[in-house]
């Protein structure tokens, strides 16, 4: 049983920041090469899920981790409040149509887990509906993996409450970040304990495991995610297709 309070939001002691950043640059370049092979081969796809509290650095991770990937092989989707049309369908309808085709790395900045996190925190759905949706999510992800060779890597951005306050204040005080400021983020912060409980429950009940990323120091966030992605892709039999003889 995973308890988020048992996980540090900081880098492991002894890891040198300068060396880690240098290694991250090399891994970003390697990820770009692996993505090219993935795109050329069209045997697998990769779905990368980023979930976390406001201010946990999901946008920055997208920019930094995939900086050496070709945009033609990336598909980035940011999920916000469902539209009226989306509300008129089942909760996975808007998700399924955005899953990556073979050869593509799909990045979900927030995801289908919003529908069992925020809706649960605010009690817009009851616990029976939460269980129903969790079962549907597990079936959905297994379908992608087993039926379409879609590898799924899910990252929970583990930020401390103190660091989140720092990040949200920057959105007020830093002119270059004020466009990100949303007063509702502070309102949601009041439900911090409920969010932690719901995230923890979703992580523990997921059929496909999560990676819990310490994000209080953003350089380590990038290092952690890059290392996980590169190691996962290198386990696949990726190769450039050859001309048929």
Order of alpha helices (4+ residues) and beta strands (2+ residues): alpha-beta-alpha-beta-alpha-alpha-beta-alpha-alpha-beta-alpha-alpha-alpha-beta-alpha
